Amino acid sequence: MKEIRFHGRGGQGAVTSSYVLAIAAFHDGKFSQAFPAFGVERRGAPVLAFTRIDDKQINVRSQVYEPDYLVVLDSSLIEQVNVLDGVEKATVIINSEKKESEFMMGKNRAFTVDITKIALDVIGKPFVNIGVLGAFAALTGEVSINSLKKAVAQAFEGNEKRIELNSKCAEKVFEESKKKYGK
């Protein structure tokens, strides 16, 4: 089983990210679950969301304590909360224009992608929650980009513009991530 922990801020869409990732995994023929953990429910407060993906049925119902993957939607959280809590060795995807060496990630493999810039170019607003899933698909291989686009269409059904822009952003982040890291 692969466990993913999302770190974001209230209003950034970390919960939506975890949900859309679970749908994408389902479209790839896997079992999945997604759920949030809320502390202070206000815009800008740190938020956690979780996704599990497996080839067999998932019976675990607790939060993710030892993730295989960390997804950080806002790099300033790294200075405010211990994003590495419970992490032995994980793949860390950080939305940032900085180099991965600028973040103290210990034994973990860190990848940085400036998803905010791509989102601004494609969507016109800094909506990174779906774009980060393009990086996740490219850098982990846990879900395909085609299933991710199907999941976006399902999650935002009825809002064609939102589907189009978010799918385009995820695909662009996917391509940039592959190009940057040679995956």
Contacts in CASP RR format, 6 or more apart in sequence:
PFRMAT RR
TARGET T0000
AUTHOR 0000-0000-0000
METHOD contacts of the structure
MODEL  1
MKEIRFHGRGGQGAVTSSYVLAIAAFHDGKFSQAFPAFGVERRGAPVLAF
TRIDDKQINVRSQVYEPDYLVVLDSSLIEQVNVLDGVEKATVIINSEKKE
SEFMMGKNRAFTVDITKIALDVIGKPFVNIGVLGAFAALTGEVSINSLKK
AVAQAFEGNEKRIELNSKCAEKVFEESKKKYGK
1 52 0 8 1.000
1 53 0 8 1.000
1 54 0 8 1.000
1 58 0 8 1.000
1 60 0 8 1.000
2 52 0 8 1.000
2 53 0 8 1.000
2 54 0 8 1.000
2 68 0 8 1.000
2 69 0 8 1.000
2 142 0 8 1.000
3 50 0 8 1.000
3 51 0 8 1.000
3 52 0 8 1.000
3 64 0 8 1.000
3 66 0 8 1.000
3 67 0 8 1.000
3 68 0 8 1.000
3 69 0 8 1.000
4 18 0 8 1.000
4 21 0 8 1.000
4 50 0 8 1.000
4 51 0 8 1.000
4 52 0 8 1.000
4 53 0 8 1.000
4 64 0 8 1.000
4 67 0 8 1.000
4 68 0 8 1.000
4 69 0 8 1.000
4 70 0 8 1.000
4 71 0 8 1.000
4 136 0 8 1.000
5 48 0 8 1.000
5 49 0 8 1.000
5 50 0 8 1.000
5 64 0 8 1.000
5 67 0 8 1.000
5 69 0 8 1.000
5 70 0 8 1.000
5 71 0 8 1.000
6 14 0 8 1.000
6 15 0 8 1.000
6 17 0 8 1.000
6 18 0 8 1.000
6 47 0 8 1.000
6 48 0 8 1.000
6 49 0 8 1.000
6 50 0 8 1.000
6 51 0 8 1.000
6 71 0 8 1.000
6 73 0 8 1.000
7 14 0 8 1.000
7 46 0 8 1.000
7 47 0 8 1.000
7 48 0 8 1.000
7 70 0 8 1.000
7 71 0 8 1.000
7 72 0 8 1.000
7 73 0 8 1.000
7 74 0 8 1.000
7 77 0 8 1.000
7 81 0 8 1.000
7 83 0 8 1.000
8 14 0 8 1.000
8 46 0 8 1.000
8 47 0 8 1.000
8 48 0 8 1.000
8 49 0 8 1.000
8 72 0 8 1.000
8 73 0 8 1.000
8 74 0 8 1.000
8 77 0 8 1.000
9 43 0 8 1.000
9 44 0 8 1.000
9 45 0 8 1.000
9 46 0 8 1.000
9 47 0 8 1.000
9 73 0 8 1.000
9 74 0 8 1.000
9 77 0 8 1.000
10 41 0 8 1.000
10 42 0 8 1.000
10 43 0 8 1.000
10 44 0 8 1.000
10 45 0 8 1.000
10 46 0 8 1.000
10 47 0 8 1.000
11 43 0 8 1.000
11 44 0 8 1.000
11 47 0 8 1.000
12 44 0 8 1.000
12 47 0 8 1.000
12 73 0 8 1.000
12 74 0 8 1.000
12 128 0 8 1.000
12 129 0 8 1.000
13 47 0 8 1.000
13 73 0 8 1.000
13 129 0 8 1.000
14 36 0 8 1.000
14 47 0 8 1.000
14 48 0 8 1.000
14 49 0 8 1.000
14 73 0 8 1.000
14 129 0 8 1.000
15 34 0 8 1.000
15 36 0 8 1.000
15 47 0 8 1.000
15 49 0 8 1.000
16 129 0 8 1.000
16 130 0 8 1.000
16 155 0 8 1.000
17 49 0 8 1.000
17 71 0 8 1.000
17 73 0 8 1.000
17 129 0 8 1.000
17 130 0 8 1.000
17 132 0 8 1.000
17 133 0 8 1.000
18 34 0 8 1.000
18 35 0 8 1.000
18 36 0 8 1.000
18 49 0 8 1.000
18 50 0 8 1.000
18 51 0 8 1.000
19 34 0 8 1.000
19 49 0 8 1.000
19 155 0 8 1.000
20 129 0 8 1.000
20 130 0 8 1.000
20 133 0 8 1.000
20 148 0 8 1.000
20 151 0 8 1.000
20 152 0 8 1.000
20 155 0 8 1.000
21 32 0 8 1.000
21 34 0 8 1.000
21 51 0 8 1.000
21 53 0 8 1.000
21 133 0 8 1.000
21 136 0 8 1.000
21 143 0 8 1.000
21 148 0 8 1.000
21 151 0 8 1.000
22 32 0 8 1.000
22 33 0 8 1.000
22 34 0 8 1.000
22 51 0 8 1.000
22 52 0 8 1.000
22 53 0 8 1.000
23 32 0 8 1.000
23 150 0 8 1.000
23 151 0 8 1.000
23 154 0 8 1.000
23 155 0 8 1.000
24 133 0 8 1.000
24 137 0 8 1.000
24 143 0 8 1.000
24 144 0 8 1.000
24 147 0 8 1.000
24 148 0 8 1.000
24 150 0 8 1.000
24 151 0 8 1.000
25 31 0 8 1.000
25 32 0 8 1.000
25 51 0 8 1.000
25 53 0 8 1.000
25 142 0 8 1.000
25 143 0 8 1.000
25 147 0 8 1.000
26 32 0 8 1.000
26 151 0 8 1.000
27 143 0 8 1.000
27 146 0 8 1.000
27 147 0 8 1.000
27 150 0 8 1.000
27 151 0 8 1.000
28 143 0 8 1.000
28 144 0 8 1.000
28 147 0 8 1.000
30 53 0 8 1.000
30 54 0 8 1.000
30 55 0 8 1.000
31 53 0 8 1.000
31 54 0 8 1.000
31 55 0 8 1.000
31 56 0 8 1.000
31 57 0 8 1.000
31 58 0 8 1.000
32 51 0 8 1.000
32 52 0 8 1.000
32 53 0 8 1.000
32 54 0 8 1.000
32 58 0 8 1.000
33 51 0 8 1.000
33 52 0 8 1.000
33 58 0 8 1.000
34 49 0 8 1.000
34 50 0 8 1.000
34 51 0 8 1.000
34 52 0 8 1.000
35 49 0 8 1.000
35 50 0 8 1.000
35 63 0 8 1.000
36 47 0 8 1.000
36 48 0 8 1.000
36 49 0 8 1.000
36 50 0 8 1.000
37 47 0 8 1.000
37 48 0 8 1.000
37 49 0 8 1.000
37 50 0 8 1.000
37 63 0 8 1.000
38 47 0 8 1.000
39 45 0 8 1.000
39 47 0 8 1.000
46 77 0 8 1.000
46 80 0 8 1.000
46 81 0 8 1.000
48 63 0 8 1.000
50 63 0 8 1.000
50 64 0 8 1.000
50 67 0 8 1.000
52 58 0 8 1.000
52 60 0 8 1.000
52 64 0 8 1.000
53 142 0 8 1.000
53 143 0 8 1.000
65 86 0 8 1.000
66 86 0 8 1.000
66 87 0 8 1.000
66 88 0 8 1.000
67 86 0 8 1.000
67 87 0 8 1.000
67 90 0 8 1.000
68 90 0 8 1.000
68 91 0 8 1.000
69 90 0 8 1.000
69 91 0 8 1.000
69 92 0 8 1.000
69 93 0 8 1.000
69 136 0 8 1.000
69 140 0 8 1.000
69 142 0 8 1.000
70 83 0 8 1.000
70 84 0 8 1.000
70 87 0 8 1.000
70 90 0 8 1.000
70 91 0 8 1.000
70 92 0 8 1.000
70 93 0 8 1.000
70 108 0 8 1.000
71 92 0 8 1.000
71 93 0 8 1.000
71 132 0 8 1.000
71 136 0 8 1.000
72 78 0 8 1.000
72 83 0 8 1.000
72 92 0 8 1.000
72 93 0 8 1.000
72 94 0 8 1.000
72 95 0 8 1.000
72 96 0 8 1.000
73 95 0 8 1.000
73 128 0 8 1.000
73 129 0 8 1.000
73 132 0 8 1.000
74 95 0 8 1.000
75 94 0 8 1.000
75 95 0 8 1.000
75 96 0 8 1.000
75 98 0 8 1.000
75 103 0 8 1.000
75 112 0 8 1.000
77 83 0 8 1.000
78 94 0 8 1.000
78 103 0 8 1.000
83 92 0 8 1.000
84 105 0 8 1.000
84 106 0 8 1.000
84 108 0 8 1.000
87 108 0 8 1.000
88 107 0 8 1.000
89 107 0 8 1.000
89 108 0 8 1.000
90 108 0 8 1.000
90 109 0 8 1.000
91 108 0 8 1.000
91 109 0 8 1.000
91 111 0 8 1.000
91 139 0 8 1.000
91 140 0 8 1.000
92 103 0 8 1.000
92 105 0 8 1.000
92 108 0 8 1.000
92 109 0 8 1.000
92 110 0 8 1.000
92 111 0 8 1.000
93 110 0 8 1.000
93 111 0 8 1.000
93 113 0 8 1.000
93 132 0 8 1.000
93 135 0 8 1.000
93 136 0 8 1.000
93 139 0 8 1.000
94 100 0 8 1.000
94 103 0 8 1.000
94 110 0 8 1.000
94 111 0 8 1.000
94 112 0 8 1.000
94 113 0 8 1.000
95 112 0 8 1.000
95 113 0 8 1.000
95 114 0 8 1.000
95 115 0 8 1.000
95 116 0 8 1.000
95 128 0 8 1.000
95 132 0 8 1.000
96 103 0 8 1.000
96 112 0 8 1.000
96 113 0 8 1.000
96 114 0 8 1.000
97 112 0 8 1.000
97 114 0 8 1.000
97 116 0 8 1.000
97 117 0 8 1.000
98 112 0 8 1.000
99 112 0 8 1.000
100 110 0 8 1.000
100 111 0 8 1.000
100 112 0 8 1.000
103 110 0 8 1.000
103 112 0 8 1.000
111 135 0 8 1.000
111 139 0 8 1.000
111 177 0 8 1.000
111 181 0 8 1.000
113 132 0 8 1.000
113 135 0 8 1.000
113 173 0 8 1.000
113 176 0 8 1.000
113 177 0 8 1.000
113 180 0 8 1.000
115 128 0 8 1.000
115 131 0 8 1.000
115 132 0 8 1.000
115 135 0 8 1.000
115 173 0 8 1.000
116 126 0 8 1.000
116 128 0 8 1.000
118 131 0 8 1.000
118 169 0 8 1.000
118 172 0 8 1.000
118 173 0 8 1.000
118 176 0 8 1.000
119 125 0 8 1.000
119 126 0 8 1.000
119 127 0 8 1.000
119 128 0 8 1.000
119 131 0 8 1.000
119 169 0 8 1.000
120 126 0 8 1.000
121 172 0 8 1.000
122 165 0 8 1.000
122 168 0 8 1.000
122 169 0 8 1.000
122 172 0 8 1.000
123 165 0 8 1.000
123 166 0 8 1.000
123 169 0 8 1.000
127 166 0 8 1.000
127 169 0 8 1.000
130 152 0 8 1.000
130 166 0 8 1.000
130 167 0 8 1.000
130 169 0 8 1.000
130 170 0 8 1.000
131 166 0 8 1.000
131 169 0 8 1.000
131 170 0 8 1.000
131 173 0 8 1.000
132 173 0 8 1.000
133 143 0 8 1.000
133 148 0 8 1.000
133 170 0 8 1.000
134 145 0 8 1.000
134 148 0 8 1.000
134 170 0 8 1.000
134 171 0 8 1.000
134 173 0 8 1.000
134 174 0 8 1.000
134 177 0 8 1.000
135 173 0 8 1.000
135 174 0 8 1.000
135 177 0 8 1.000
136 142 0 8 1.000
136 143 0 8 1.000
137 143 0 8 1.000
137 144 0 8 1.000
137 145 0 8 1.000
137 148 0 8 1.000
137 170 0 8 1.000
137 174 0 8 1.000
138 145 0 8 1.000
138 173 0 8 1.000
138 174 0 8 1.000
138 175 0 8 1.000
138 177 0 8 1.000
138 178 0 8 1.000
138 181 0 8 1.000
138 183 0 8 1.000
139 177 0 8 1.000
139 181 0 8 1.000
139 183 0 8 1.000
145 170 0 8 1.000
145 171 0 8 1.000
145 174 0 8 1.000
148 170 0 8 1.000
148 174 0 8 1.000
149 167 0 8 1.000
149 170 0 8 1.000
149 171 0 8 1.000
152 163 0 8 1.000
152 166 0 8 1.000
152 167 0 8 1.000
152 170 0 8 1.000
153 163 0 8 1.000
153 167 0 8 1.000
156 162 0 8 1.000
156 163 0 8 1.000
156 166 0 8 1.000
157 163 0 8 1.000
177 183 0 8 1.000
END
